[in-house]
Every structure is written in C-alpha cells, then in structure tokens.
Amino acid sequence: MLMARARIGTLNLGSLKAMQYGAAEGELLPEVANQLALATTKVDVRIIAASSRDLEHEISAGRFRADLYYRLHVLAVSVPPLRDRRDDIPQLILLFTQRHAKRIGRTVVGF
C-alpha cells in the first residue's frame, strides 16, 4: 500500500530508531517483500531510512529485525555527528543565514 501510493517517488521512513520492534516493521517488511518478490504493481520508489544507532548491534540485541535491515541496506551513508565536525559549523551558519536572508529579501554582510 505504501509503495503503491508512492508510485514514482521517494518513501522517507524517517528515523528507524523511532520504530518499535515489530510495530511499523511488521507493516513495512511484508510491503517490501511483496514488491521485491511478486512485483505485482510496477513502482519506481526510493526508500530512505535513517538511524542514529548501530543497527547491526540492535539486531544482535534483538531490538531490530535482521530481515528488514538486509532488505533496506543497499547503500549506507555514514555522517559523523556535528560535534565531531566543528570546522563545518561556520559554513553551515553562513549557508542557513544566506538561505533565510534570501527568503526574507535581505542580504548578509557578515556574521
């Protein structure tokens, strides 16, 4: 149902850590499995999921389903927390300041 609604687009699951074991996973896994195995409805969907936890550790602790993980884990992008990238903060401040200034019709002289 979720993928059929998305048809051509992106299904953003947000944070996987917010998923309770067996709750949302129980709905999503059959959907993914059906789409991959049966291909009953043609869809072109990207699935984006994020987590701040080590999901492999969560699987071994019994808090995340291995079958869902292996169906979703195609390309992993690891982004270190901002506290470990302090040099990025001035660039981010400038970026967001310029975006906001453009939206309200102002110019940024400096910060």
C-alpha positions in Angstrom: 0.0 0.0 0.0 2.8 2.5 0.9 4.8 1.8 -2.2 1.7 1.8 -4.4 0.9 5.2 -3.1 4.4 6.5 -3.7 4.4 5.0 -7.3 7.2 7.2 -8.7 9.0 9.0 -5.9 10.6 8.6 -2.5 9.3 6.9 0.6 11.1 8.6 3.5 10.8 6.4 6.6 12.5 9.0 8.8 14.3 7.6 11.8 14.4 3.8 12.2 15.2 4.1 15.9 11.6 5.5 16.4 10.2 2.2 15.0 9.2 -0.1 17.8 10.3 -3.7 17.3 7.5 -5.4 15.5 5.2 -2.4 15.1 5.9 -0.4 12.0 8.4 -3.0 10.9 5.6 -5.6 10.8 3.8 -3.4 8.3 6.8 -2.4 6.2 8.5 -5.7 5.8 5.6 -7.5 4.0 5.3 -4.5 1.7 9.0 -4.6 0.8 9.0 -8.4 0.4 5.9 -8.4 -1.8 7.2 -5.7 -4.0 10.6 -7.4 -4.4 9.3 -11.0 -4.8 6.0 -10.6 -6.6 6.3 -7.3 -8.5 2.5 -7.2 -8.8 2.4 -3.4 -9.2 5.0 -1.5 -11.2 6.6 1.1 -9.0 9.8 3.2 -9.1 10.4 4.1 -5.5 13.4 5.0 -3.5 13.3 4.2 0.2 15.2 6.4 2.5 15.7 5.4 6.1 17.9 6.9 8.8 19.1 5.8 12.2 21.5 7.2 14.8 22.0 3.8 16.2 24.2 0.9 15.1 21.5 -1.3 13.6 23.8 -4.3 13.4 24.2 -4.1 17.2 20.4 -3.6 17.6 19.8 -6.8 15.6 22.2 -8.8 17.8 20.4 -7.3 20.9 17.1 -8.4 19.4 15.8 -4.8 19.0 15.6 -4.7 15.2 14.6 -7.2 12.6 17.5 -8.6 10.6 15.3 -9.4 7.6 14.1 -5.8 7.4 17.7 -4.5 7.8 19.0 -6.6 4.9 16.2 -5.6 2.6 16.8 -1.9 3.2 20.6 -1.9 3.5 21.7 -1.2 -0.1 23.8 1.9 0.3 24.9 3.1 3.7 26.0 6.7 4.1 27.7 7.4 7.4 27.7 11.0 8.6 29.6 11.8 11.7 27.8 13.9 14.3 28.3 17.7 14.1 30.1 17.7 17.4 32.9 15.8 15.6 32.9 18.2 12.7 33.3 21.6 14.4 35.0 23.0 11.3 31.7 22.7 9.4 29.8 24.9 11.8 30.8 28.3 10.3 30.0 27.1 6.8 26.6 25.8 8.0 25.8 29.1 9.7 26.6 31.0 6.6 24.5 28.7 4.4 21.5 28.9 6.6 21.9 32.6 7.2 22.0 33.2 3.4 19.0 31.0 2.8 17.0 32.8 5.4 18.1 36.2 4.2 17.1 35.3 0.6 13.7 34.2 1.8 13.0 37.5 3.6 14.6 39.7 0.9 17.7 40.8 2.8 21.5 40.5 2.2 24.1 39.1 4.6 27.1 41.3 5.2 28.8 39.0 7.6 28.3 37.3 10.9 
